[in-house]
């Protein structure tokens, strides 16, 4: 296959096999190329059989810091039987993002729709224009920061109501597309039953408040936490 020649040397053999298995299952039709290459994960853009653009996130097994991943998996009832080795932890990490996206999307959160996953490869809706991904909040200037803040706050509330905390929410994990914020990178997300859920919620709230205060949005962490947990705004 032509794609194999393109991605060999960048993706390992097991990742390539997972990619082609997803193609064979009809989740993915073709892959165009990389839009992001990082140490722990890379994102490619492709198409499904209907010609819709999709994002393909591939977690690097050998380069991933599985010791940092473990605290977010340990205590999660969905992954209580995973073995504590690098490959199993990375596979669980990928499955976790898939499941978290599903929970959030079903709750009405503006986030990529998860389309399928296998081992360390996740296929989801592509947020962006053609082959160019949408910018992150830290890369744009917001003309209506109050409106964007309220939208982010509402999505945090929807997640919490669905029993989920993002766990790593900040301007670096929110895309800005068609005037709206889209929440991404949900692999660190935890269920409310997780022992660190409230700690991670506090961190998410702190990051969101800090970012929007730069725009002069008048809010504080106590008010945001109250709204997220279902109190009045």
trRosetta pair geometry for C-beta under 8 A, 3 or more apart (Angstrom, degrees):
i j d omega theta_ij theta_ji phi_ij phi_ji
1 4 4.6 101 69 -8 88 104
1 5 7.7 -158 98 -4 55 80
1 20 7.3 166 17 -108 162 122
2 5 5.9 -54 -163 31 42 111
2 6 6.7 39 145 -20 70 106
3 6 5.5 -57 -152 35 39 113
3 7 6.0 7 163 2 74 113
3 19 7.8 -137 136 129 135 133
3 30 7.4 -165 -68 -155 132 70
3 31 5.6 87 -136 53 132 106
4 7 6.6 -73 -140 49 25 90
4 8 5.8 38 163 -40 66 107
4 16 6.4 73 -122 -165 81 134
4 20 8.0 9 -74 -66 99 128
5 8 6.2 -41 -135 16 23 114
6 33 7.3 -98 168 -100 137 79
7 10 5.3 -93 -161 57 58 109
7 11 4.7 -2 164 22 109 113
7 16 6.2 157 103 -101 122 103
7 19 7.6 -15 98 52 167 170
7 31 7.5 14 -49 101 136 143
8 11 7.4 -65 -95 56 26 75
8 16 7.2 15 -84 -79 68 151
10 34 7.5 -115 172 -52 152 135
10 37 7.6 -78 -162 -122 116 130
10 42 7.4 36 160 -45 106 178
11 15 4.3 -118 -179 92 105 128
11 16 5.3 134 109 -58 117 81
11 19 7.2 37 144 -21 162 141
11 42 7.5 -121 -81 53 92 141
11 58 6.1 -40 -117 156 117 163
12 15 5.0 93 57 10 72 104
12 16 7.1 -134 101 -6 37 91
12 60 8.0 108 -5 -141 111 71
12 61 7.0 -67 35 30 146 111
12 62 7.4 107 -47 -4 148 114
13 16 5.5 -54 -149 35 33 114
13 17 6.4 33 154 -20 66 104
14 17 5.6 -50 -147 34 33 112
14 18 6.5 35 152 -19 64 102
14 61 7.2 6 74 -6 132 148
14 119 7.0 -125 155 155 102 159
14 120 7.7 65 117 25 105 119
15 18 5.7 -52 -150 35 34 111
15 19 6.3 39 149 -24 65 105
15 58 5.3 68 -162 -162 128 125
15 61 7.6 -157 -56 -11 104 105
15 119 7.7 -148 -105 103 52 126
15 120 6.0 -59 -103 75 89 115
15 121 6.3 128 -156 -60 76 108
16 19 5.4 -52 -150 33 33 117
16 20 6.4 25 155 -13 66 106
17 20 5.9 -55 -145 40 32 106
17 21 6.3 37 152 -24 64 105
18 21 5.6 -52 -147 33 32 114
18 22 6.6 33 153 -19 63 102
18 118 4.7 -177 -161 103 96 105
18 119 4.4 -109 -102 45 141 123
18 120 6.5 146 36 47 170 68
18 121 4.4 162 123 6 122 127
19 22 6.0 -58 -157 33 29 109
19 23 6.7 30 145 -19 63 104
19 28 7.3 -63 -171 73 68 157
19 31 7.1 -19 -175 -37 126 149
19 56 7.1 59 -125 -178 100 142
19 58 7.4 -21 -70 -91 110 124
19 121 5.6 -172 -75 -119 65 163
20 23 5.2 -47 -150 33 40 117
20 24 6.4 43 150 -21 67 101
21 24 5.6 -51 -148 36 34 112
21 25 6.4 30 152 -17 65 107
21 118 5.6 -124 89 129 123 169
22 25 5.7 -55 -145 39 33 110
22 27 4.4 -65 -175 61 88 123
22 28 4.7 47 123 13 104 116
22 116 5.8 149 -142 111 108 129
22 118 5.5 -157 -63 13 97 127
22 121 6.2 -120 -23 111 142 132
22 123 6.0 152 -180 -27 146 135
23 26 7.9 54 175 -61 30 19
23 27 7.4 -83 -73 56 24 75
23 28 4.9 -62 -85 82 63 94
23 29 6.8 106 -140 -118 85 16
23 30 7.9 69 -123 -75 118 34
25 116 7.0 175 98 -167 132 158
25 118 8.0 144 8 -49 147 138
26 29 7.9 12 -151 -73 49 75
26 49 6.0 -25 -162 -27 84 136
27 48 7.1 -76 163 -121 37 100
27 115 5.7 137 -164 133 95 100
27 116 3.6 -74 -132 37 144 156
27 123 5.2 137 150 52 116 156
28 31 7.0 15 171 -57 127 88
28 46 5.6 22 -158 116 107 147
28 47 7.8 109 -163 79 65 38
28 48 6.3 -82 -115 -104 35 62
28 54 6.6 -127 -112 73 84 148
28 56 6.7 46 -113 -88 142 124
28 116 7.6 -126 -30 61 87 128
28 123 5.5 -137 -64 -109 108 150
29 46 7.2 168 58 158 63 106
29 47 5.2 -44 60 98 110 83
29 48 5.5 99 -7 -176 102 22
29 49 4.7 142 -68 -76 124 54
29 51 8.0 -34 46 -73 154 40
30 46 5.6 -172 98 -161 48 95
30 47 5.3 10 53 46 88 96
31 44 5.3 13 -162 143 112 138
31 45 7.6 133 -157 88 64 37
31 46 4.0 -48 -103 -92 55 117
31 56 6.2 -43 -115 16 113 154
32 44 7.2 166 57 174 63 92
32 45 5.2 -26 50 89 114 87
32 46 5.9 179 0 -98 76 48
32 47 7.5 71 -34 -18 103 90
32 131 6.2 -106 110 -113 151 119
33 44 6.4 -153 121 -147 18 91
33 45 6.7 -3 60 46 58 87
33 131 7.4 28 55 -158 101 130
34 37 5.3 15 179 -53 146 98
34 42 5.9 -51 -130 179 113 114
34 43 7.1 105 -156 80 69 49
34 44 5.3 -58 -95 -98 48 74
34 45 8.0 111 -156 7 9 76
35 43 5.3 -48 63 102 92 98
35 44 6.7 135 7 -131 80 23
35 45 5.2 68 -32 -29 121 105
35 55 7.6 -72 38 -126 135 94
35 128 7.9 162 -156 39 159 170
35 131 6.8 -167 -87 171 110 75
35 132 7.6 154 -136 -128 121 27
35 133 5.1 112 159 -23 143 113
36 42 6.3 180 99 -155 67 54
36 43 4.2 30 48 39 104 103
36 133 7.3 -18 -33 7 111 152
37 42 4.7 2 -118 -119 60 106
38 41 5.5 15 63 62 113 57
38 42 6.2 -174 30 -80 66 55
39 60 7.0 -107 150 44 43 148
39 63 5.1 -144 168 161 74 131
40 59 6.7 -18 158 -151 74 76
40 60 5.6 -141 -157 43 29 103
40 63 5.7 -146 -95 112 48 99
40 64 4.8 87 -145 -105 93 67
40 65 6.7 -57 -97 6 129 80
41 57 5.8 6 177 -175 126 93
41 58 6.4 161 -157 82 73 45
41 59 4.9 -35 -98 -104 97 54
41 60 6.2 -147 -80 -1 37 81
41 64 7.7 50 -52 -89 77 101
42 57 7.5 165 85 -152 40 50
42 58 5.1 -12 59 58 87 99
42 60 7.1 75 -10 -48 91 99
43 55 5.6 -16 -168 -171 109 104
43 56 6.8 145 -160 74 54 49
43 57 5.2 -19 -102 -99 81 70
43 58 7.6 179 -84 18 32 71
43 133 7.5 37 115 -63 140 149
44 55 7.4 144 75 -163 44 53
44 56 4.3 -21 63 62 95 107
44 58 7.0 32 -3 -8 105 111
45 53 6.1 -17 -170 -165 103 102
45 54 7.3 149 -159 78 55 44
45 55 6.2 -34 -102 -103 62 57
45 56 7.3 -174 -84 15 13 87
45 126 5.9 66 -133 -118 93 143
45 128 8.0 -81 -106 64 133 134
45 131 5.3 165 76 -138 159 72
45 133 7.6 -154 -72 -59 120 89
46 53 7.5 142 81 -155 32 55
46 54 5.2 -28 72 65 82 93
46 55 7.9 140 26 -108 76 12
46 56 5.3 38 4 -23 120 123
46 123 7.8 -56 57 -131 124 106
47 51 5.6 -17 -171 -143 127 33
47 52 6.5 144 -153 69 74 34
47 53 6.1 -46 -96 -98 70 41
47 54 6.4 139 -117 13 17 91
48 51 7.3 -52 69 14 64 17
48 52 5.2 -2 36 54 104 90
48 54 5.4 85 -39 -31 89 131
48 115 6.9 -120 -82 -170 134 157
52 125 7.9 -43 147 -129 123 75
52 126 7.8 174 151 28 80 102
53 126 3.9 -74 126 51 99 142
53 128 7.5 -97 122 65 149 87
53 130 7.3 173 -76 -152 150 20
53 131 7.8 -154 -131 -85 134 47
54 115 6.2 -57 -135 23 131 155
54 123 5.5 13 162 -172 134 94
54 124 6.7 152 -165 78 87 27
54 125 6.6 -72 -123 -113 67 23
54 126 5.3 -170 -134 -29 10 100
55 112 6.5 -55 36 -141 127 157
55 123 7.4 158 82 -154 49 47
55 124 5.3 -22 62 69 96 82
55 125 7.0 12 15 96 96 28
55 126 4.5 137 -39 -95 82 73
55 127 7.5 -26 -29 14 134 67
55 133 7.5 60 -98 -102 124 114
56 121 6.6 -10 -174 -168 94 98
56 122 7.4 158 -158 82 46 48
56 123 5.4 -13 -105 -102 74 74
57 94 7.7 178 102 -131 104 94
57 97 7.5 -62 86 106 149 155
57 121 7.3 155 82 -156 52 47
57 122 4.5 -11 59 61 102 100
57 123 7.9 -167 22 -75 71 28
57 124 7.1 8 -2 16 109 109
58 120 6.2 60 -164 124 63 94
58 121 5.3 -10 -104 -105 76 78
58 122 7.9 -166 -72 26 35 68
59 64 6.0 25 172 -71 100 137
59 90 5.2 -179 121 -172 131 103
59 93 6.2 133 -125 91 168 119
59 94 5.3 -132 4 -69 134 106
59 120 4.2 -115 59 -169 94 100
59 121 7.8 -139 18 -68 75 37
59 122 7.8 56 -21 -3 97 102
60 63 4.0 3 118 42 132 107
60 64 5.6 166 83 -40 71 83
60 90 8.0 -103 91 -142 32 144
60 120 7.8 139 -51 165 9 144
61 64 6.2 -50 -146 13 20 114
61 86 6.3 101 176 139 83 106
61 87 5.7 16 -156 -105 128 68
61 90 4.9 -164 -116 53 70 168
61 120 5.8 -107 -62 -67 92 162
62 86 7.4 54 -106 150 37 148
64 69 6.8 15 159 -30 114 136
64 86 7.0 145 71 -165 102 97
64 89 7.8 -168 112 101 131 104
64 90 5.1 131 48 -97 160 114
64 93 7.4 -175 -171 40 152 163
65 68 4.4 31 116 18 113 113
65 69 6.8 150 96 -18 63 88
66 69 5.0 -53 -146 36 45 117
66 70 6.3 62 154 -41 70 93
66 85 8.0 -8 154 150 165 27
66 86 4.7 -146 -25 -119 154 68
66 89 4.3 95 -150 88 114 148
66 90 6.5 -77 -92 -50 106 82
67 70 6.0 -35 -151 9 31 118
68 71 7.2 -48 -170 21 37 103
69 72 6.1 -73 -169 42 48 106
69 73 6.2 31 146 -13 82 115
69 89 5.4 124 94 163 132 115
69 90 7.4 131 31 -83 177 53
69 93 5.2 -52 -154 -84 137 129
69 187 8.0 -46 -129 146 101 116
70 73 5.7 -68 -146 43 35 106
70 74 5.6 32 163 -21 76 110
70 84 6.9 39 -119 -136 126 97
70 89 6.3 -46 -78 -134 76 136
71 74 5.8 -49 -128 39 29 109
71 75 8.0 6 -176 16 52 117
71 196 7.0 55 157 -25 101 157
72 76 7.2 21 148 -32 54 129
72 96 7.7 115 127 156 109 164
72 167 6.6 85 -128 -179 122 155
72 187 7.7 81 118 135 152 72
72 188 5.1 -100 -124 -145 157 65
72 190 6.1 -132 -158 -68 80 107
72 194 8.0 5 -157 -163 53 150
72 196 7.5 -87 -105 61 56 140
73 76 5.5 -80 -158 27 39 121
73 79 4.9 -67 -164 96 95 143
73 82 6.6 -49 167 50 135 142
73 89 6.6 -146 6 -142 164 85
73 92 5.7 65 -127 120 137 134
73 93 7.1 -77 -65 -76 122 72
73 96 7.0 -113 -98 -63 88 151
75 190 7.8 10 98 -150 106 129
75 194 5.1 94 122 -149 111 74
75 195 4.7 -91 -151 11 150 100
75 196 6.9 112 80 2 155 90
76 79 4.9 29 89 34 109 97
76 80 7.2 -152 88 -56 53 69
76 96 7.3 25 142 -118 167 122
76 190 6.2 -124 -88 -136 107 85
76 191 6.4 121 -134 17 83 103
76 194 5.7 -8 -83 -96 71 110
77 80 5.6 -13 -144 -34 40 118
77 191 7.2 -47 27 47 95 149
77 193 6.5 -3 -10 96 118 139
78 96 7.2 136 93 -106 132 82
78 99 6.6 177 -177 114 163 171
78 191 7.5 127 -13 -21 111 132
79 82 4.9 -10 179 -11 91 122
79 92 4.8 88 -137 -162 135 130
79 95 7.7 142 -86 83 114 120
79 96 6.8 -34 -42 -75 139 109
82 88 5.0 162 -173 152 96 113
82 89 6.6 118 146 -86 134 53
82 92 4.7 -19 -99 -64 159 148
83 88 4.4 92 58 35 87 169
84 88 7.5 -68 -57 73 8 123
84 89 6.9 39 -144 -60 43 114
85 88 5.2 75 60 19 82 105
85 89 6.7 -162 84 -10 34 96
86 89 5.9 -66 -146 39 24 110
86 90 6.3 20 162 -16 65 109
87 90 6.0 -58 -147 37 28 107
87 91 6.3 27 156 -18 64 108
88 91 5.7 -55 -146 38 31 113
88 92 6.2 31 154 -19 65 107
89 92 5.7 -55 -147 38 30 111
89 93 6.3 39 150 -27 64 105
90 93 5.3 -48 -146 30 34 119
90 94 6.6 35 154 -18 63 101
90 120 5.3 0 138 -102 110 114
91 94 5.9 -53 -154 34 31 111
91 95 6.5 29 150 -14 64 107
91 119 5.2 -61 -117 -155 101 52
91 120 6.0 -78 -90 -62 59 72
92 95 5.6 -55 -146 41 34 111
92 96 6.0 43 151 -29 66 106
93 96 5.5 -51 -148 30 27 117
93 97 6.9 27 154 -17 61 99
93 120 8.0 23 67 -124 97 79
93 187 5.3 33 179 -168 86 121
94 97 6.1 -52 -154 31 32 107
94 98 6.7 33 148 -18 63 106
94 117 5.6 172 148 -173 102 131
94 119 6.8 35 62 121 154 34
94 120 5.1 -178 -42 -133 149 39
94 121 6.9 37 -161 26 149 19
94 122 5.3 -162 -165 -47 93 105
94 187 7.5 -24 -90 -116 29 117
95 98 5.5 -55 -153 36 35 116
95 99 6.3 31 153 -16 69 107
95 117 6.1 171 -97 106 54 142
96 99 5.9 -55 -145 39 30 107
96 100 6.1 29 156 -19 65 109
96 187 5.7 84 90 -151 105 63
96 189 7.3 176 155 60 99 82
97 100 5.7 -55 -142 39 30 111
97 101 6.2 33 158 -20 65 106
97 114 7.9 159 126 -100 73 127
97 117 7.8 142 74 -93 89 154
97 122 5.9 -39 88 -93 120 165
97 185 7.7 -60 -130 -159 123 33
97 186 5.2 129 -142 78 73 78
97 187 3.9 -33 -69 -82 107 74
97 189 7.6 112 -110 25 54 106
98 101 6.0 -58 -151 35 25 110
98 102 6.5 27 151 -21 61 108
98 114 4.9 123 -150 -159 68 147
98 116 7.9 -17 -134 166 131 15
98 117 4.2 -101 -71 -9 146 144
98 122 5.6 -153 -68 -127 95 111
99 102 5.5 -54 -151 33 33 115
99 103 6.5 33 153 -19 66 103
100 103 5.7 -51 -148 35 34 111
100 104 6.2 28 155 -15 66 109
100 164 6.2 138 -145 -150 84 138
100 186 4.0 -159 110 141 129 122
100 187 7.3 -172 29 -89 142 23
100 189 4.0 119 -140 67 147 139
101 104 5.8 -59 -144 42 30 109
101 105 5.9 29 160 -20 67 110
101 111 5.8 -147 -140 127 80 127
101 112 6.3 -34 -149 79 133 78
101 113 7.4 130 156 -156 115 19
101 114 4.1 122 93 -42 128 113
101 124 6.4 -72 176 -116 168 136
101 186 5.5 160 -61 46 73 143
102 105 6.0 -54 -139 38 24 108
102 106 6.2 24 160 -18 61 111
102 114 5.2 -63 -59 39 79 132
103 106 6.0 -62 -150 38 24 110
103 107 6.4 18 154 -16 62 112
103 159 7.7 77 119 -140 102 73
103 162 5.3 148 167 144 95 130
103 163 7.2 -90 -171 67 137 89
103 164 5.1 130 116 -44 137 145
104 107 5.7 -64 -151 39 30 109
104 109 3.9 -52 174 48 91 141
104 111 4.9 26 114 26 130 148
104 155 7.8 39 -167 -175 107 97
104 158 7.4 89 -153 112 68 106
104 159 5.5 -9 -113 -102 93 94
104 162 6.8 171 -95 68 41 154
104 164 6.3 -102 -69 84 83 155
104 183 7.0 -106 175 83 150 126
104 186 6.6 -132 -8 -108 145 159
104 189 7.8 -93 -45 -132 122 168
105 108 7.9 81 179 -44 30 11
105 109 6.3 -81 -79 58 31 85
105 111 5.8 -111 -72 67 79 98
105 112 7.9 -64 -77 97 122 33
105 113 5.5 101 -132 -110 154 64
105 114 6.9 -151 -2 8 144 83
106 162 7.1 132 82 -133 93 141
107 158 4.5 145 139 163 111 98
107 159 6.3 141 84 -87 154 38
107 161 6.6 150 -155 77 127 96
107 162 3.7 -84 -78 -53 142 140
107 164 7.7 -153 -5 30 153 121
108 158 5.2 -115 69 -148 93 148
109 155 4.6 91 -135 -154 86 97
109 158 5.0 -179 -67 93 83 130
109 159 5.8 45 -74 -62 142 87
109 162 8.0 -93 -24 10 115 145
109 183 6.1 -46 167 40 116 127
110 151 7.4 -6 17 169 139 110
110 155 6.0 -79 28 -94 81 137
110 180 6.1 -111 -166 146 167 121
110 181 6.7 121 83 94 133 58
110 182 4.9 -101 137 -111 100 65
110 183 6.5 112 84 10 70 81
111 155 7.7 131 -39 -164 95 132
111 182 6.2 137 -103 -176 37 78
111 183 4.7 -44 -87 71 100 83
111 184 6.5 157 -145 -81 86 47
111 186 7.0 35 -162 -39 148 133
112 124 4.1 73 137 150 126 122
112 125 4.2 -169 -159 59 80 88
112 126 7.4 41 -127 -66 121 15
112 127 5.9 -113 -80 -28 95 107
112 182 7.2 74 -43 168 67 122
112 184 6.4 47 -5 -109 108 89
113 124 6.3 168 82 -163 43 79
113 125 4.1 70 37 -25 82 124
114 117 7.1 -32 -173 -31 113 106
114 122 7.0 -59 -138 -171 97 103
114 123 7.7 101 -167 84 59 55
114 124 5.0 -43 -107 -104 47 98
114 125 7.9 -73 -50 -2 21 82
115 123 4.6 -66 72 111 106 97
115 124 5.7 172 6 -103 88 33
115 125 6.9 128 -36 -45 109 61
116 122 7.8 174 96 -154 45 47
116 123 4.8 8 59 50 82 114
117 121 6.4 173 -152 93 64 55
117 122 4.4 -11 -105 -107 107 67
117 123 6.7 -166 -76 19 53 69
118 121 5.5 -5 62 59 76 99
126 133 7.3 -111 -170 -105 88 79
127 133 6.7 51 82 -156 69 79
127 134 4.8 -50 131 6 93 125
127 175 5.3 121 112 94 139 162
127 177 5.3 -131 175 -29 103 162
127 182 5.2 -162 -143 99 162 165
127 184 7.4 -130 30 -71 140 123
128 131 7.8 -29 116 133 127 13
128 132 5.3 -151 170 99 120 52
128 133 4.0 -110 -69 -131 150 30
128 134 4.5 -140 -88 -30 72 65
128 175 7.8 -91 -66 -167 82 144
128 177 6.9 -104 -81 -108 41 130
129 132 5.1 -9 66 62 83 101
129 134 7.6 101 -10 -75 76 67
133 175 7.3 -99 163 -123 94 134
134 175 4.1 81 94 179 120 120
134 176 6.2 -166 164 66 112 42
134 177 3.8 -59 -117 -73 150 107
134 182 6.8 74 74 37 154 130
135 139 4.0 -124 -176 87 113 125
135 140 5.1 123 102 -44 135 105
135 175 6.9 136 83 -152 31 73
135 176 5.8 -24 80 49 84 96
136 139 5.0 88 56 5 72 107
136 140 7.7 -173 87 0 37 92
136 171 6.5 102 151 152 101 68
136 172 5.7 19 174 -141 151 36
136 173 7.5 16 -140 -38 119 12
136 174 6.5 101 -158 72 76 51
136 175 5.9 -65 -99 -100 51 51
136 176 7.1 84 178 1 14 87
137 140 6.5 -76 -147 43 33 96
137 142 7.4 0 -153 -53 88 117
137 148 7.7 142 -122 163 117 141
137 171 3.9 -110 83 -152 113 83
137 172 7.7 -87 49 -48 89 24
137 174 4.7 19 -20 82 120 105
137 175 7.7 -158 -34 -126 70 8
137 176 5.5 112 -86 -42 60 112
137 181 6.6 9 -73 -119 116 108
137 211 6.9 48 124 177 136 144
138 171 4.2 108 -53 129 88 117
138 172 5.7 0 -3 -77 135 64
138 211 8.0 -92 -80 -133 82 122
139 176 7.9 -157 64 27 86 116
140 176 5.0 -93 29 58 151 151
142 145 4.3 101 107 -79 131 75
142 148 5.4 -87 -146 9 139 151
142 176 7.5 -135 -89 -124 90 150
142 215 6.2 -29 67 -104 120 148
144 147 4.0 6 139 24 116 121
144 148 6.3 131 98 -19 76 89
144 179 7.8 27 42 -161 123 98
145 148 5.6 -58 -145 40 36 110
145 149 5.9 42 156 -25 70 106
145 212 6.0 151 171 -145 112 86
145 215 3.6 -161 -145 147 175 159
145 216 7.4 112 72 52 145 75
145 217 5.6 -126 127 -51 113 114
146 149 5.7 -52 -146 34 29 115
146 150 6.5 27 156 -17 62 105
146 215 7.9 -150 -46 119 59 126
146 217 5.7 161 -93 -111 67 103
147 150 6.0 -56 -151 36 29 109
147 151 6.5 29 151 -20 63 107
148 151 5.6 -55 -151 35 33 114
148 152 6.4 33 152 -18 67 104
148 176 7.5 -15 -131 -117 135 108
148 180 7.7 171 -116 -140 79 34
148 181 5.4 100 -162 -33 91 115
148 212 7.8 -171 90 -107 96 112
149 152 5.9 -56 -150 36 30 109
149 153 6.2 31 152 -20 65 109
149 208 7.7 123 -142 172 82 100
149 212 4.5 76 -99 -127 122 151
149 215 7.8 -154 -47 64 122 135
149 217 5.0 127 -50 -142 165 163
149 219 7.2 -175 173 -13 141 148
150 153 5.5 -53 -144 38 32 116
150 154 6.3 36 154 -23 64 104
151 154 5.8 -51 -148 33 30 112
151 155 6.6 26 154 -15 62 105
151 180 6.2 -141 -179 -150 162 79
151 181 5.4 148 102 33 120 104
152 155 5.8 -59 -152 38 31 108
152 156 6.4 35 150 -21 66 104
152 174 6.6 -14 -109 -126 119 153
152 181 5.2 -11 -71 78 89 158
152 183 7.6 120 -133 -68 78 105
152 208 6.1 -177 131 -142 135 125
153 156 5.7 -51 -149 33 32 113
153 157 6.4 34 151 -20 63 105
153 208 7.5 138 -78 158 73 147
153 224 6.5 -117 -120 -140 109 87
153 227 5.8 2 178 114 117 140
153 228 7.0 -112 -162 -71 73 80
153 233 7.7 91 135 -116 143 115
154 157 5.5 -53 -151 36 33 115
154 158 6.4 36 150 -22 65 103
155 158 5.4 -46 -144 33 37 114
155 159 6.4 40 154 -20 64 101
155 181 7.5 -129 9 94 146 107
155 183 5.8 178 141 -20 146 132
156 159 5.8 -53 -152 34 31 112
156 160 6.4 29 152 -18 65 107
156 166 7.2 -69 -116 -12 81 118
156 169 7.2 52 -97 -136 109 175
156 204 6.9 160 -129 138 125 131
156 205 7.9 113 -174 -85 157 74
156 208 7.3 -59 -55 -50 150 167
156 224 7.9 15 86 176 156 97
156 228 4.7 -52 127 -117 111 108
157 160 5.8 -55 -147 37 31 110
157 161 6.2 32 154 -20 65 108
157 227 6.1 -73 -77 142 121 79
157 228 5.1 -139 -84 -131 65 44
157 229 8.0 -86 -123 -3 78 16
157 230 7.0 131 -154 -75 100 50
158 161 5.7 -55 -147 37 29 112
158 162 6.4 22 154 -13 63 110
159 162 5.7 -66 -152 42 30 106
159 164 4.6 -85 -178 83 87 96
159 165 6.8 118 132 -98 118 26
159 166 6.3 19 152 -47 169 82
159 189 7.9 -106 -168 -143 131 128
160 163 7.7 65 -178 -60 31 13
160 164 7.1 -113 -83 64 28 51
160 165 6.7 41 -95 -83 76 71
160 192 7.4 84 -155 -79 66 118
160 201 7.4 66 -100 -120 115 129
160 228 5.1 106 -16 165 154 85
160 229 6.2 -99 153 -96 152 43
160 230 7.3 -136 107 -39 122 85
161 230 6.8 112 -85 -80 94 104
163 191 5.5 0 150 -152 98 84
163 192 4.9 -100 -155 3 66 109
163 193 7.7 7 -171 -13 108 86
164 189 5.6 13 -175 176 104 121
164 190 7.4 159 -150 84 61 32
164 191 6.2 -45 -96 -106 60 49
164 192 7.3 -83 -55 -35 19 79
165 189 6.3 173 87 -152 48 72
165 190 5.5 -12 58 60 98 79
165 191 7.9 106 16 -164 81 4
165 192 6.8 111 -22 -84 100 62
165 194 7.7 -117 37 48 115 122
165 197 5.1 143 7 -157 141 79
165 200 5.1 121 127 96 134 112
165 201 4.8 -90 -133 -70 134 86
165 204 6.7 -158 -176 -6 94 146
166 169 4.1 70 89 -49 147 106
166 173 7.5 147 170 114 131 141
166 183 6.7 -101 -108 -175 135 132
166 186 6.3 -91 -141 -121 73 79
166 188 7.3 42 150 82 57 91
166 189 5.2 -53 -142 -97 29 95
166 200 7.7 -156 75 148 54 111
166 204 5.4 114 57 -110 107 141
167 186 7.9 97 38 -156 103 55
167 188 3.8 -146 108 123 125 94
167 189 4.9 -168 9 -93 117 34
167 190 5.5 99 -71 -1 131 88
167 200 4.3 -20 -118 -177 68 139
167 203 7.8 32 -160 70 38 121
167 204 6.9 -30 -48 -58 10 115
168 173 5.8 106 114 -35 90 164
168 185 6.3 -78 89 123 124 112
168 188 4.2 80 -21 52 117 143
168 189 7.8 -93 15 -55 87 60
168 200 7.9 -41 -44 -162 52 109
168 204 7.6 -5 22 -89 8 90
169 173 5.9 -120 -128 74 40 125
169 174 7.3 48 -161 -48 81 105
169 183 7.0 -29 -119 -139 103 114
169 204 3.9 50 42 -141 115 99
169 207 6.0 167 98 73 70 131
169 208 6.3 -6 124 -53 115 104
170 173 5.6 78 49 19 66 96
170 174 7.4 -143 97 -3 32 98
170 204 7.8 -129 -53 -134 64 56
170 207 4.1 -81 -97 172 86 140
170 208 7.4 -135 -110 -62 44 57
170 211 6.8 144 -164 -46 69 134
171 174 6.1 -65 -136 41 34 106
171 207 7.6 -146 -8 163 71 101
171 211 4.7 156 -46 -125 115 146
173 183 6.8 28 134 -158 88 67
173 184 5.6 -142 -173 71 70 73
173 185 4.3 -97 -136 51 109 123
174 181 4.9 -8 177 -166 117 109
174 182 6.8 147 -166 69 62 41
174 183 5.7 -28 -108 -99 78 56
174 184 7.1 167 -98 19 26 81
175 181 7.1 141 75 -160 46 53
175 182 4.3 -20 62 61 100 102
175 183 8.0 -141 22 -57 76 11
175 184 5.8 58 -17 -16 103 124
176 179 7.8 3 180 -122 86 10
176 180 7.4 167 -152 81 56 29
176 181 5.9 -30 -98 -98 67 60
176 182 7.5 -172 -78 17 19 82
177 180 6.3 -34 72 63 64 77
177 182 5.6 0 25 -8 114 127
183 186 7.3 68 136 -67 100 104
185 188 7.6 15 147 13 87 97
186 189 4.4 -7 -176 -14 83 129
188 200 7.5 -169 143 -147 105 138
190 194 3.7 -63 170 26 124 162
190 196 6.3 89 32 74 173 90
190 197 5.3 -137 102 -91 117 77
190 200 6.1 110 28 37 121 158
191 194 5.3 125 62 -24 66 95
191 197 6.9 -62 101 -89 39 129
192 197 5.0 110 -141 -172 38 163
193 197 7.1 102 47 -31 18 144
194 197 4.5 124 65 -50 87 93
194 200 7.9 5 94 15 128 134
196 199 4.8 -62 -165 49 71 118
196 200 5.4 70 136 -25 92 105
197 200 6.0 -64 -149 39 25 106
197 201 6.3 28 155 -21 64 107
198 201 5.5 -48 -145 34 34 115
198 202 6.5 40 154 -22 63 101
199 202 5.8 -53 -156 31 30 113
199 203 6.8 28 148 -17 62 104
200 203 5.5 -51 -150 35 38 113
200 204 6.4 42 150 -21 67 102
201 204 5.6 -51 -149 34 34 113
201 205 6.3 34 154 -19 66 106
201 225 7.1 96 141 -126 110 93
201 228 7.0 170 -167 119 115 149
202 205 5.8 -54 -147 37 30 112
202 206 6.3 34 154 -22 64 107
202 221 7.5 43 -153 -176 73 126
202 225 7.3 7 -102 -97 64 128
203 206 5.6 -52 -147 34 31 114
203 207 6.5 30 156 -18 64 106
204 207 6.0 -60 -153 36 29 109
204 208 6.4 23 155 -15 66 109
205 208 5.9 -59 -147 38 30 108
205 209 6.1 27 158 -16 67 110
205 221 5.2 98 134 -147 116 84
205 224 4.8 154 -151 103 104 124
205 225 5.2 0 -112 -69 164 83
205 228 6.8 -113 -86 -7 111 150
206 209 6.0 -58 -145 39 26 109
206 210 6.2 29 157 -21 63 110
206 221 5.9 6 -86 -107 63 127
207 210 5.8 -56 -146 36 27 113
207 211 6.4 25 158 -19 63 107
208 211 6.0 -56 -149 34 29 109
208 212 6.4 9 163 -3 65 110
208 224 6.5 167 87 -164 121 156
209 212 6.5 -68 -144 45 26 97
209 213 6.1 35 159 -31 65 109
209 219 5.8 -131 -127 100 91 105
209 220 6.5 49 -147 -152 141 24
209 221 5.3 -90 -16 -74 163 70
209 224 5.7 -132 -67 -10 107 152
210 213 5.9 -55 -149 26 24 115
210 214 7.5 33 152 -27 56 96
211 214 6.2 -52 -174 15 36 113
212 215 5.5 -52 -163 37 54 109
212 217 4.0 -32 153 45 105 138
212 219 6.7 21 93 34 125 126
213 216 7.4 57 -172 -75 40 13
213 217 6.3 -95 -84 58 35 77
213 219 7.3 -122 -74 52 83 82
219 223 5.6 -130 -162 75 79 130
219 224 5.9 70 163 -53 123 101
220 223 5.1 91 57 10 74 104
220 224 7.1 -148 94 -5 35 92
221 224 5.8 -58 -144 40 32 109
221 225 6.0 33 159 -21 67 109
222 225 5.9 -56 -145 37 27 111
222 226 6.4 31 155 -22 62 107
223 226 5.8 -56 -153 33 29 113
223 227 6.6 26 153 -16 64 106
223 233 7.9 61 174 -159 98 51
224 227 5.8 -56 -151 37 32 110
224 228 6.2 32 153 -20 67 107
225 228 5.7 -54 -144 36 30 112
225 229 6.2 19 160 -10 65 112
226 229 6.1 -67 -148 43 26 103
226 231 3.7 -48 168 52 89 143
226 232 7.6 -21 138 52 114 47
227 230 7.9 123 179 -3 27 9
227 231 5.9 -79 -77 67 33 82
227 232 7.4 -47 -101 115 74 19
227 233 5.1 49 -110 -98 121 70
